[in-house]
Amino acid sequence: MKILVINSGSSSLKFQVIDSESEEVLVKGLCERIGIDGIFTYRTDKVSIKEPVAMKNHTEAVNTLLEALTDSEKGIINDYSEIDVIGHRLVHGGEKFTGSVVVTDEVIEAMTECNDLAPLHNPANLVGVDACRKLMPDTLMVGVFDTAFNQTMEPKAYLYGLPYRYYEKYKIRRYGFHGISHKYVSQRAAEFMRQDPKDVKTIVCHLGNGASISAVKYGKVVDNSMGFTPLEGLVMGTRCGDVDPGALEFLAKKENLDFPQIMAILNQESGVLGISKNFSSDFRELKDAEIKYNEKAALAREIFAYKVAKYVGSYAAAMNGVDNIVFTAGVGENDSDIRQEICNYLGFLGITIDELKNREQAEAVRISEGTSRVNVLVIRTNEELEIARETAEVARQAGIS
């Protein structure tokens, strides 16, 4: 079946069409600056287009991509009906969704109730769903939640040390994010190592501008570094990660800041950007600056690596051991120096890194030496493929093949 994968943001809409049997990407693209000036990117194995296209809203963006898909010269289908199912990336399903589901009015209502938990993401995701429903009302739609894979965490992992009544009233707890990536990468790692996912303990380090770590024990998540929001956990590009709430009260009083101002600082001005004194949130630029003896850039990268290593160590303890440690996402896949620096802290696990393998570029590679007691891997994440796989499974259950 042909699956249209949609990842909708507040002013953007990423898309791919994937053949579920061959898992071939037939087309990929991006509608960006929706509601502003509009830029449309569209690529197949024969066509590559990037051009200005006015898109007032997400409905017009979806219409633009559908017109491209059915175009006589650059299209890959003759009619909308050749799209068998649409898979939507949905960020926050709260406790209501532990897996992917057919998108119904009831699902949309339940997601809307989670808007307070992800005010920047859920409304934007729902706009994309609404646009597709208007233009393709007869096409099955599936929601794939970024929080669902993390719903196997136990209360000892997801509850905070707050009065229990706040969990009961408002569901304040750790949810964890990047679940689609963590699921794909943990399973791909097991496949690459010829293991059964149900027999291994894997730590996935999804390291990018947004970063998270998960502990996956026998195929199920036991912990994830992100929390009630994607702000908790690691130091990231512009997000602070773990911080003492008492420091925020102190800062608010000293700088005369209200809470929205504090949150803006934590989300947009912190992380490696803030540590490097606003030099950059891009790890490549920080690496170049470190080589040129920029002390704060070097410090930002050092802190990042240290925090990652701390979480890896704690998750090895949480699972009482680890078989695979996997690096993925932009930084994890491409920054060999960061990987080496992180692994330098992990000698107590019996880890040794092959320097040549660590610099190899591939879809999947084992960078640890043969004598290493833990496999250290680099796996290229593929969230769109994971969304397509889960969408296809739900579609089959609904009678579409």
Sequence and secondary structure as in RCSB ss.txt:
>XXXX:A:sequence
MKILVINSGSSSLKFQVIDSESEEVLVKGLCERIGIDGIFTYRTDKVSIKEPVAMKNHTEAVNTLLEALTDSEKG
IINDYSEIDVIGHRLVHGGEKFTGSVVVTDEVIEAMTECNDLAPLHNPANLVGVDACRKLMPDTLMVGVFDTAFN
QTMEPKAYLYGLPYRYYEKYKIRRYGFHGISHKYVSQRAAEFMRQDPKDVKTIVCHLGNGASISAVKYGKVVDNS
MGFTPLEGLVMGTRCGDVDPGALEFLAKKENLDFPQIMAILNQESGVLGISKNFSSDFRELKDAEIKYNEKAALA
REIFAYKVAKYVGSYAAAMNGVDNIVFTAGVGENDSDIRQEICNYLGFLGITIDELKNREQAEAVRISEGTSRVN
VLVIRTNEELEIARETAEVARQAGIS
>XXXX:A:secstr
 EEEEEEE SSEEEEEEEETTT  EEEEEEEESTTTT EEEEE SS EEEEE   SSHHHHHHHHHHHHT TTT 
S SSGGG  EEEEEES  TTT SS EE  HHHHHHHHHTTTT TTTHHHHHHHHHHHHHH TTSEEEEEETTGGG
GG  HHHH  SS HHHHHHH  S     HHHHHHHHHHHHHHTT  GGG EEEEEEESSSEEEEEEETTEEEEES
  SSTTSSS  SS   S  HHHHHHHHHHHT  HHHHHHHHHHS HHHHHTTSS S HHHHHHHHHTT HHHHHH
HHHHHHHHHHHHHHHHHHTTS SEEEEEHHHHHH HHHHHHHHHTTGGGT  B HHHHT   SEEE B TT SSE
EEEE   HHHHHHHHHHHHHHHTT  
